[in-house]
Amino acid sequence: MALELKIPAVGESITEVEIGQWLKKEGDAVAVDEPLVELVTDKATLELPSPAQGRLTKILIPSGQAKVGDVVALLEEGAAAVTSPPVQPTPASVPSQGAAAVAEAKVMPSAERLAAQTGIQAATLPGTGPGGRVLKEDVQRATVAAPATPSPVPQPYSPPSPVLGKGERRDDVVPMTPLRRRIAERLLSAKQNTAMLTTFNEADMGMVMDLRKEYGEAFQKKHGLKLGFMSFFVKAVVQALQEIPQLNAEIRGTDIVYHRYYDIGIAVGGGEGLVVPVIRDADRLSMAQIEAVIADFGARVKEKKIKPEELMGGTFTITNGGIYGSLNSTPILNPPQVGILGMHAINERPVAKNGAVVIRPMMNLALSYDHRIVDGREAVTFLKRVKELIENPVRLTLEV
């Protein structure tokens, strides 16, 4: 039975996608939920899974734009479609046992991509997935076990830079992806349609660093996660938002909407740009739960498995330019939100404490806000409150 593979509804306001890389080719056998093709939207890159077991018989839209509901491929459903007629080998063509294992190996797309980056022959690995499929974890284990040999390090895309002759000048024109175009549109809209202003402060990270050093190992043993800085900041931001609700609001027409829930967006760098998945009801989560959500977001953004609905509806955003070495910045608002907190690199520097100059690990903080509904007093009070909670994190547990 032939099935039509259609572009699904992938999120609010998204009516068009760009067909990315096909992970299967015509004639390939596919399992239920096995990724077939990458769909690039203006919010994220997603993988379209197979709705049934069968064989990919025809690719109708190999590349370019497609609308929600368009048929992009045909799939022959059923186990019979997967089973190929046996080939009677001649004595000269009988494969070895090892070659047969390679031919029968089924490599999942995420494993195949990691294998290409690390130089591992994925098809030769013993698969631990259903039906002997080679999973990403199998490639990771093989990478650890492999002897240390130089391998190409994957780099972000940059236009080719051929050796040019003396005096030669050239341009490389690279089309913007839908995601990059959407990011550009939103950033420009934020600058043009908000009265954005930024206020600054600094936080002594000493006590947070001491807590991580003292309890980090026990935290990881209990929860299987590293205790990062972001969970402290999410907790501090939520508590500050509860006290200064103007930063947890938005403008709708001539009304101000004050949100009585706390959905905190966390900016995560992906291969094609910055995306902001949202931690829902962050006020109800423990620090371990927050760290788990952030780790999951980070992994799935890299694998292009983040869902469009996970990028929608935040009430406030935190972005950490410090992981790239930024000392200061003026982060741009993520409309319709009216506040965004920028974290930066931690550096030891001399500061005055109790009448003496001491060396402390300091982080610059920046709060950009929409001055249309947030006054300077509220913005400064909010940022000062975040500073106080970070510098004395015991307050986060006592809520004082």
N, C-alpha and C positions, 0 to 999 in steps of 0.2 A: 504494500500500500504506500502510495506517494504522499509525503507530507510537505506542506509549504512552510518554509522557515521565514517568519516575518519579523520585522523590526518591532520590538515591544515598546510600550510606553515606559520611558526610562526616567520620568520625573516631571514635576510640575513645570510648565511653560516650555518644555523641550519638545519640539515638533520635528526636528531634523537632526540626523547624525551623519558622521563621516565614516565610511567603511575603512577600517584599518587593515591590519595584517590578517590574512586567512590562516588559521592554525591547522586546518585540514585542507587537502586538495581533493578534486573530483575523483571518485572511486575509492576513497578511504573509508574504512569501517569506523564507526563511532559508537560509543557507549552512551547510555542515558546520562545527561548532565555534563558530558564532556565538552569543553569549550571548543567552539568552531571558528569564531571570528571575533576580532576586537572592534568595538564600536566606540568612536571618539565623539563625545558630546562637548557642549560648551562648559561643562562642569567637571567631567572626569572621563577616564577611559575604562570601558567595561568589556567583559567577555560574554558573548552570547552562547549559552549552552545548548546542547542538542536536546530536543524534547523527547527523544526515544532512541532506542537502539536500532541501528541499521547501517546504511551506507549513504555517503554524500554523493548524489548522482549528478547534480548540476549546480554550478555557481552562476546565478543570474546577474548579480551586481558585484563584480570583482573589486571595484574601488570607486571612490567618489562619494557624492552625497546621496542619502536615502532618507525618506520620510517615515515617520512612525506608521506601521501598517504595511509598508512595502514588502514584497516577497523578494528575498535576496538569494535563496537557494532552494533546491528540492532535495528531499531526503527519502530514500526508500526504507520503509519501516520493516522491522522483523528480524529474527535471528537468521532466517534463510538468506537475507540480504548480506549478512556478515560472512556467512560461510562460503568460501570459494571452493570450486570443484578441485579434488585432489589431483596433483600433477604426478604422473608416473616418471620418476627419475631414471635416467640411464646410468649405467655404472660409472661413466665418466663425469656425471654431473651430480652424484650423491654428495650432499654437503656434509661437512664434518659436524659433530655434535655441537661444537662451539659456535659455528656459523648458524646452525639452526636456532640456537638460543638467541643469537643476535637478531635473526629474522623475526622471531616470535615476540621479541621484547616490545612492550607498549610503553612509550615514554610520554608522561603528561607534559602539557605545554610549559608549565612553570619550571619543571625539571629540565626540559630541553633548553629553555632560555638560560638557566643558571649553568648548565653544562657547557653551553657555548661560551659563556663568560670565563669559566674556569679551566677550559681545555679538557674536561672529562668526557670520555665516550659513554654517554648515558645508556646507549643500547646494550652495552656489555655488562651493565650492573645488574645484580639480582634485585628485582623489584619486590617491595614489601606491601604494595597497594593491592586492591581487589584485582583478582585475575593476574597477579604477577606484574602489575603496572609499576613502572619506575616513577617514584615520587620525588618531589623537591628535596625531602629529607634524605633520601637515598644518595642524591648527588652531594648534599652537604656532608654526609658521613664519608663519602669517597674523597671529597676534597680535603678533609682533615687527615684522612689516612694516607693520602697520596704523598710521595716524596716531594720535598721542596724543590721545585723546578721553576725557573722564570716563566711566567705566563702573562699574556697581555692583560693590562688593567683596564676595565671598561671605563671610558671617559664620556662625559656629556657631549651631545652632538655639537660640533662646531663646523662651520663651512670649511671645505677642503682648502689647504694652504700649500699649493704646489710651489716648487722652487721657481721663482720668477727671474727672468733675465734682467739685466741692469736697465733701469728706467722703465720697466714694464709695469703697467697699472691695470687692475681688473677688479670687478665686483662679482660676488656670488649671490644670486637672488634665491632665497629660500622662502617658500610660502609659509605664512603663519598657520598654525594648527587651529581648529575651532576653539580649543581650550585657551590657547594663547590670545586669540582674538577676543574671547569673552572676558578674560582677565583685563585686557587693555581697555575694553569698553567700560567695565565696572570701575576701574581705577579712575578713568577720566570722568565718569559720571559722579563719583564720590567727591572729586575735587571741585566739580562745577556746581553741584546741587546741595552741598552742605556748607555750613559756616564752620569749617574745621580749624581747631586751634589745638596746640600741644603744650602741656605743662610737664616739667621734669622734676625728678628727685633722685635720691640714691639710697641704697639699702646695704647695710653691713650683713654679709652672708655668713658670718662666722658661726652663729649658733645653728643655722640650718646645716652647714657643713659638718659641724661637730656631731649633730644628731645622726646624719647619714653615716659618718665614720663609726659611731658607737653602735648603731642599730641596723646598719645596712646589711650586714651578713645575716643577722637573725631574721630580718624582713625577707631577704631573698630565700632563706631556707623555708620559711613558713608559707610564703605566697608564690615562690618561683619567679619573682620579679625583682628588678633592681629598684631601689628607692631613689627616684629622680627628683629634680628641683620642681618640675612642673606641677606635681600634685600639691606641693606647698603653696604654689601661686594660685592654683585653681581654688583651693580652700580659702586662701586669703581674699581673693577676688569675690567669691560668693559672699563671704561675711561682710565685706565692704559694700557690696551691692545691696545687701539687706538693710544696711544703715543709710546708704545714699541711693535711693531707688531711681533717681533721675538718670543714672547711668545704665539702668536696666529697662530702658523705655525705647519708644520709637514714635515718629510722627506719622499719623494717617490723616491726610487732608488737613483739617483745622483742629484735629484732636491729638492729644498726647496719650499714648497707650502705655501704662505701667505694667510690666510683666511681673506676675507673682510666682514665677517659676524661673529656674536658672539653668539655661541651656548654653554652655560655654563652648565657643568655637576655639579650636586649637589649630593654628596655622602649621601645615606640614608641607615640606618641600617635596615635590614629585619630579619625575623626569621631564615633564613639559611645563612646569610652573607650580606656583603655590596653590594648594587647596586647603579648605578650612572645614574639616569634619567636626561635628558637634557632639559634645558630651551632654546627653540629656539628663535633666534633673540632677545636676552635679551636687546640689546641696544634700541629696539623699545618699550619696556614695561615700564609702570610706576611701582613705588614701590608697589602699591596695586596689580597690575597684577602679579608681581613677587611673592609676598606673597601668592596669590591665587594659582599659579601654584605649589609652594613648598608645600602648605598645601594639595593640591590634590595628589601630588606625595606621600607624607608621608602616607596619608590614604590608597591609593591604593596599596602601597608596603606592608602594614600590611595585607591587604585583598587578596594579591596575584593577583591583577588585573592590574598590570603594564604591558604595551605592550612591546614586544621586540624592536620594532622600536623606542620606547621612550628612549632606553638605548644606541642608536647608534649615532655616528656622532658628538659628542661634540668636541669643539676646545680648551677648557680649563676646569679644574675641581677645585671645592672648596670642602674641607672636613672639618668637624667641630668635632674634637676630644674633644673639650671642654665640650660637652654635657655629656660626660662620665667622666669628671674630669681631662683630660689630660692637663698637663702644657706645654709640649713641645713634638715634634715628628719630624721625617723626613718622610713626606708622600711619597708614591711610585707613580711614574708616571702611567698614564692611556694611554698607547700607542694607536694610534700614536701621541697623544698629547705630547707637550714638556714642559708643565708647570702644576703644581698643587699647590694650596695655602692651607696651613693648618692653621685653626683657633684653638684656645685653650681656656682653662678656664680663666675667668676674676677673678683676685685676687687683693685685695687692698695691695699695698706695697709702701714703701718710695721711692720717686724719687726726683731728683733735678729739680726745676722749678724757673727760674729767680733768681738764687743764694740762694734759700731756699729749705729745704727738706720738702716735703709735701707728704701726703698719697693720692694716686690716684688709680682708678680701671684700672689695666693694663692687656693687653692680649698679649701673645707671638704669633708671626706670623712666619710661616716657608714657604719658597718657594723652592720646588724641581724643578729642570729644567734639560733639556738634554743639556749637555755642548757641544755636537757636533755642535749645531747651535745657542746656546744661550751663549754669553760670560758673564763673571762675572759682568762686568760693566752694561750690560743690565738687568741682573737679580736683582742686587742690586738697580738699578734705579727704576725698576718696583715695587719692594717691598716697597721702600721708598715712592713712589707715592701713593700706596695703604694706607700706614700709614698716609700720609698727608691728604688724602681725608676722612679717618675715623676719624681722630682727629679734623677735621674741616669740618663736613658734609655739611655745606652751599655750599662748593665748588662743591658738587655733583649736586646741582640744577643750580648753575651759570656756571658749566663746566669750572672752572678755577683752 
